[in-house]
């Protein structure tokens, strides 16, 4: 009997470990790439974030011998920012209105340029580099140099970031050029075009300098999405007699819709966190004022919640028509 049991144990095969699927391997690799950021956020940034939230509910009292006391005042800083500060609400409202205008203009322009640059033509790589140059120029030390560039300032003709009298601002150089060409007279004489659409197009033309500067990343994302579409799909559509217009709306637009979602979210975040954003400049200006650290913290957190709300609204609107191609294993 003992020999029989020993033979069964020897003959019985060992259980093999269950092999990981490809998705599980990719997930572990993804967590490996994200781990440095996650650890850095938990160790370095999270304590700062918690401290910033705490300071937004306090009042700072500087001690004579050095140091300070943080006295709990509840929502007083938030009430001051909303109802007493003469700039915050007005600047915030202006920024949100500008964002509502910027999102469609930047996304449509970047998609249009990506479609053009995706065509087979001589010097295509050079044109792609030219349209991405503004993104490079807007970063790092070159951005610092441009801040002192008088020609650039003349072209942009920007005002003080906390100046809320934008409605009385003089027209920029670009606006004067567009007005001189009298595009409005040309568009208003077109039949069947609504005045609201005409005003939007004219505003986009007037703001073309900013749109081109902020559309480089979105253009590259769209280019990547366009190149991922299989050419066989277009060949099938051509054989079926589909026109270029039908091909765009039936094939290109649905296939590129996930990229539209990504670019819209990126545009919202980029617009809200840009150095040229008036709300960000107002928060920095308030922080530098005596005793303005706690008030600026309250402004920053209200601004953060508004940004999250805007991202959620844009995500819900765009996700309703996003098409995700399902690939069978």
N, C-alpha and C positions, 0 to 999 in steps of 0.2 A: 504493500500500500504506500509506504513512504517513497519507494522508487517511482511509483506511478505519479504521485504528486510532484516529485522533483522533475519528472519528464514533462508534465503539463506546464510547469513554470518555465522550463527551458524552451518548449515549443511555442508557447503563447507569445505572439508578437507584441512588441512595445507600442504603446499609443504614441502616435506622432503629434507634435504640437501643431495647433491650427495655424496655418499660414495667414499672414496679414494680407488683406486686400490692397489693391492699388490705391483706393481712396484713403484708406487708413495710413498708408505710407506717405501719401501726399499731405495728409493732415498733420502728421508728426513733423514732416519737413517744414510745413508752414509755421507751426508753433516754434520750431527752432529758429526761424528767421525773425519771428515776432518777439522772442524771449528777451533780447537785449533791450528793446524799447519798453516792454512790459516791466522788466525789473527796474529800469531807470525811472519809469513813471511812478512805480510803487515806492521806491526808496527816496527819490529826489523831489519829484513834482507833486505827489499826492499830499505830503505834509504842507507844502506851500499853498496848495489849493484849499485845504482845510483851514489854514491860518487866514487866508484871504476872506473866506466866508465868515469866519469869526470876527475879523476886523470890520466887516461891513455892518455889523450889528453893535459896534462899540464906538466910544469917543475916546480919543487919545489925549491924555494929560501928561505933559512933559514935567518931570521932576527937576527941582533946582540942583540937586547933587548929581544928576545924571539918570538916565533911564526914563521910563514912561509907565503910566498906568492905563490899562484898557478898561473903561467903564461901560457896562452894558446899557445900551439905550434902545434896544429893540429895533423897530422899523423907522426910527427917526431919520436916518440917513437916506432911506429909500423915499420917504415923504419929501425930504428936502430936494432930492434930485428930481422928483416928478412935479412938485407943486411950487417950489421956491426958486430953484435954479432957472434962470431965464433962457438958457441955451439948450439944455439936454433934450427936452421933449421936441422942440422945434427942429433941432439938428437930427434927432432920431427919425422924425417923420419925413424929413427931406431925404435922408439916406435910404429909407424903405421905398419911397417913391422912385428914387433913382435906380434902386435894385430891381424893381418891377419892370422898369424900362430896359435895364442892362441885360437881364437874363435872356430874353428872346433875341435881342440884337446880337449879342456875342455868340450865342449858340448857332443862330442861323448863318451869321457871317462865317464862322469857323467851319461849319458843315459845307457851305457853298465853296469856300476856298479848298477844303479837303477834296471835294469831288473834282474840282478843276485840276488840282495838283496830282490827283490819282490817274489822270489821263496820260496816255503815252505821248510824250512830246520831247523835243530836244531841250536839254538844260533843266529837266524836271527837278533834279537834286539841288541845283543852284537856287531855283525859286523856293523850294522848301526851306532852305537855309535862310533866305532873305526874310521870309515870313516869321521865322522863329527867332531872328536876331533881337526884336524888341523884348522877348522874354529874358534873354541873356543880359541885355542892357539894363533891365529893371532889377537886377540882383547885385548884391555885394558891393564892391568898391566902385563899380561903374555907376551905380545908383547914387552914391555919395558925390561923385564928380558931377553928375547931371543936376544935382540940387543947386549947384552954383553955376549952371550953364544958363547964361542970360538968353541965348537964342531959344533954348527949350522952354524956359519960363515965358518967353514972349509968345511962343506958339500955343502953350497951354493956357496962359493968362489966368492962372488960378488965384483965388482969393484966400484970405486968412481962414484956416480950417475951422475956427470957431465963430467965424463971422456968419451970422444967420440972415444977414440981409442980402441973400443971394438973388432975391427977386429984383433988387435994384442994381445988380451987377451989370457992368458994361459987357457988350458982346465980345467974344473972343475973336481972334484973327480969323479962325476957320469959319465962324458964324458970319463974319462980315463978308468973307469971300463967297459963301453960299448965298447970302442975301443979295450980293452984287450980281450973281448969276441969275437971280430971280427964279429959283426953282419953284417957289410957291406959286407963282403965276402960271408956270408950265403945268404943274400938277392939278391946280384947281380948275383948269380948263378941260381936264380929262373927264369924260362922262362915265358914270357908273362907279366912280371911286368915292368912297365915303370920306368926309373931311377928317374923321379921327385917324383913318389909315394914312392920309396925306400928312397930317401933323406928326404922326409917329415916324414916317419915313424921313421927313425933313429933320426931325430931332436926331435920328440915327446918322444922317449925313453930317449934321453939325458936330456930332460927337464921334466922328469916324476915327480921330487920332487915338482916343482912349480905347475904342473898340478893337482896333488893330493891335494895340499894345497888349491887350489882355486876352487875345484869342489864340496865342501861339500854342499853349499846352492843349487846349481843346482841339485845335486843328490836328495835332499829332495823334491824339486819341481817336479822332474820326478816321484819320489815315490808316491807323492800325486796324480799325474795324472794317473799313472798306476793303483792305487787302486780305482780310480773313474770309471774305465772301468767295465761295467757289466760282470760278469762271464758267463752269459747266451750267450753272443756273442761268447765267446771262445767255449762254449759247442756246439753251432750250427755249428761253423766252424769245430770242431772235428768230429761231426756226418756227415758232408758233405765230410769228407776225406781230409781236408786241412792239409798240412804239417806245421811244426813249422816255416819254412822259409816263406811260404805263409801267415801264420797267422800273422807274424810280419809285413810284408809289406802291407798286405791288411786290417789289423785291428789295431794292436798296433801302427804302425807308423802314420797312419792318425789320430787316436784318441789322440795321444800324441803330434801331431804337434803344437797345441797352446802353449804347455809347451816348445817346442823347441824355439818358437818365444820369449817367456818370458826369457828363460835362455840365449839366444844369446844377447838380449838387456842388461840383467843384467851383462853378462860377459864383454861387451863393457864398460859399466859404471864402473864396478869394476876395470877393467884393467887401465882405464884412470885416476881413482882417487886413486889408490893404493899408499901407501907410498913408495913402491919399484919402482914406475914409475919414470923414469929418467927425464921426462919433469917436473913433479911436483917438484922433487928435485932441478932441475935447477931453477925453478921459486922461490922456497924458498931461494936458495943460492943467486940469484940475488937481492931479496928483502933485504937481510941482508947487502949487499954491500952499501957503501956511495952513496946516491942519486939513489939507485936502485929501490925505491918504485914505481915510475911512469913507469919505464921500465918493471918491473915485472907485473904491472897491464896490460900493453899492451900485454905482453906474455900470461898472464892468459886468457884474452878475446879472443885472437886469438885461443888459445888452446880450449877454450869453444866452439867457433864456429865450429872448426874441429870435436870436439866430437859430437856436434849436427848433423853435416853432416854425420859422420860415422854411428850414430844411424839411421838416415833416410835411408842411403844406405842399411844397414843390414836389417832394417825393410821392405823395398821394396822387397829385394831379398827373404827373408824368407816368407813374407806374400803371395807370389805367390803360395805356395803349402800348406798353412795352411788350415786345414779342421775344420770347426765349426759344431758340431752336432746340428741340429735344433730339438727342442722338441715342439711338438704340445700341445697347452693348452687343 
